[in-house]
Amino acid sequence: MQGTQSYLDFLPEKQTDFIFTLIGEEFGFIGTIFIIILFIFLILISYYISFRSNHVFGRILSIGVSINLFLYVIFNIAMVTGLMPVVGVPLPLLSYGGTAMLSIMISFGLLLNVNVNDHLKKLN
């Protein structure tokens, strides 16, 4: 668990924006594919919540949250692999960062609220 890039401080911000490269260096191809599959699963669940919603506002809100999560993941992975310039987008739920983590948790709370309200409407 002492890769050359992270151990010798070649990565500029390995705990925040470049956490995906650290995971790739330490856990290899299998670790990165596992992280990508988990994010795809999370995005698909949020899309499922949006398509199952009965209210237009809940549907638009949950689609916005899922698109926001998708863009965070795509921009961060493209940034750390060199496909895009470094723009400072953190990887959701993995990167160390206060305001990005807070905004992602608030958006997940809104997504869960849409899901719970739809379940309560079906019970009544």
Order of alpha helices (4+ residues) and beta strands (2+ residues): alpha-alpha-alpha-alpha
